[in-house]
Amino acid sequence: MKNMKKALSVLLAVMLLTGTFALAGCGESKEENKKAEESIKIGIIQMVEHPSLDTIREACIAKLETLGYVEGENLEIDYQNGQGDATNLKTISQQFVANGYDLIIAITTPAAQAVVGETSEIPIVFAACTDPIAAGLVENLGMPGGNVTGTSDAVSAEQIMELGLQLTPGIKTIGALYNAGETNSVSVIDDLKEYAAANGMTVVDATVTASSEVQTAVTALVGKVDAVFSPIDNTVASAMPVVAKVAKEAKLPVYVSADSMVNDGGLATYGINYTILGEETANMVAEVLSGTNPGDIPVMTMTDMNVYINQETADALGIIISEELKAKATFLPVAE
Ligand code: TRP
């Protein structure tokens, strides 16, 4: 008891000496300034807003919070969306660098390419870049070097098409719907073309440069192909409901590369879980913030692949799903 009293009076003296009381009485502005000074400042650059990218960003921010980085407390986030435009991505990257942020999170390949082009100093953690080497983000996945690391959502065109052949056997001609300006897409399409050539199938390209062109491009494939394939393409993902509508009317199966594209009406995919990818990205961000060089952290490729099928689309196309496939598939869309 006596010791406790002593301890309390020592504490009181220390508080008085260090001015803790004085500070508490000083009003909020000083406190807030102090908070701002101590906060870590992060820029998040995202190419465009579509459901998968929003999932990644939200999962990443939520995970950061559990790791002790709480937005509004010790973390400031400047989130900017490039609205699908390369010029915007460059401007945002330049601003982030000029602001001298502590770290930049780049969601999508085009966003990561833009920001990597602007700084070799500020740590960059990219999220969901399908082929980081082809995109010129890193030279080596195991040892990225420099100021860059991140997560990859690489998928296999072959596995997706094999799923496609189970659902709609007899595919001979595949329409490849993608933006040739997205390296992430080109790399998957290259695999698709190799697979098709080895299996006696033909690929017909239907490329777009903006979401506004997607409807025309998919309509042009109707009657010419047995199925449509779209890689992890941000431009197509942004217009996926339109693709689904055209394809449904034409009874054309559309195989995609991400669960969100199935949720938006694509028939099926064999892909990764983007919530987990967002969380893994946050783990890397925390590692960098605690002092590890980004270049010393291997790029993480997600390996938890799942079959996703859109039940409504399958029904509209009259597809009967085998029991074997049913047992392992996740059916979308999920009821709200
Ligand atoms: N992998 C894409 C890229 O490298 C980004 C992405 C993540 C994406 N999830 C997606 C694209 C879903 C389309 C659909 O840029």
Residues whose N, C-alpha, C, O or C-beta is under 5 A from the ligand:
A	BS01	LIG	S52 L53 T108 T109 P110 A128 C129 T130 D153 N184 I232 D233 N234 A237 A258
